[in-house]
Amino acid sequence: MQRSIAASGAALMLQNGFALLKLKLPSQSEHCLFVLQLRRQTVGDLKTNILKEDANLQSVAFYMNDNQRIADSSPVSFLLRSNFKIRLNETTSQVNVEQNIEEKVKEKQFPELSLLLQTLEMHQSKQKIEEQEKRIVKRLSNLNERLLPLTEQVERMADKADRRTRAALWFGLCYLGAQGGILARLTWWEYSWDVMEPVTYFVTYMSVLLSYGYFLITRQPYEYTVVKDRMAATYLHRAVTSSQFDVRQYEELKEQAAILEQELYRLRQLKELNSQHANTP
C-alpha cells in the first residue's frame, strides 16, 4: 500500500503504516525516503538525518504555509497535522498532508498501544465508578442511620392513628346498632309504628344532612373508605403535632436518600455494562 500526497520534489507518503518523507536531494538523481518516527523524533533529528544523506546540503528548514519556520524542538508528528514547506539550500518544495494521516499511522504502528490505552481507560473508569459507589453507599448508610429513629417514630404514630381509626369505626357500628335497637323497642314495645314513623324519618333525614355537610366541608364524597382515610390522616396529624415531630427534616432526609439510591442504581448499571463490555471478545 503506497500513496503519494504530492507530486513534486518533496512528498509525504504512507506505506505499511509508516509515514515517509520523499525528497530529491541536490546531488542525487533519485529520491530518498526518510522514516518519520512519531514517538521519539523531533524536527531537528529529521533535519540531521537529511543533512547526513547529502554532503552538498548546507541547510534544511521546515516552514508552515504562512512561512513561519517550524522549530527544531518540535515533535516530528507536528508535520503530519497540516501542509508544510521544506527548503533544501535555496529550493523550497510544498508538501501536502492527507487529513487524519497521523491517526492512521498510529493505528498501524501501535495497535497494541491503542488496546492498552483502551484497557487502561476502562480500568480507570471502573476504579472511578467503584470510588463513587463507595462514597454514595457511605452517605446513604449515614442517611439511613439518621432516618431510622425518625422512621420508627413515624411507624409508631401511624400504628396509633390506625388503631384509633379502627376503634372509631367500630364505635360507629356499635352506635348504629344501638340506635336500631332503641328504635325497634320504641316501635314494637313502647309505642306504635304510627308514632315512630316520623321519628325514623327525621333520623334518616339528619343522616343525609350530615353527609351533605361533610361534602361541603371536606369537598369529598361521604364514602366509607374516604372517611376512614381522612380520619387516619387527622389522627396522624394530631400525633405529629403533639410529639413535635420535625416533618421538614424527615422529608428532606427521605428525598436525599431517594436521590442517592437512584444515583447508586445508575452507577451499578453502568458498572455492569462496563463489565459486560470488558468480557466481550
Secondary structure by P-SEA (a helix, b strand, c coil): cccccccccccccccccbbbbbbbcccccbbbbbbbbcccccaaaaaaaaaaacccccbbbbbcccccccccccccccccccccccccccbbbbbbbccaaaaaaaaaccaaaaaaaaaaaaaaaaaaaaaaaaaaaaaaaaaaaaaaaaaaaaaaaaaaaaaaaaaaaaaaaaaaaaaaaaaaaaaccccccccaaaaaaaaaaaaaaaaaaaaaaccccccaaaaaaaaaaaaaaaaaaaaccaaaaaaaaaaaaaaaaaaaaaaaaaaaaaaaaaacc
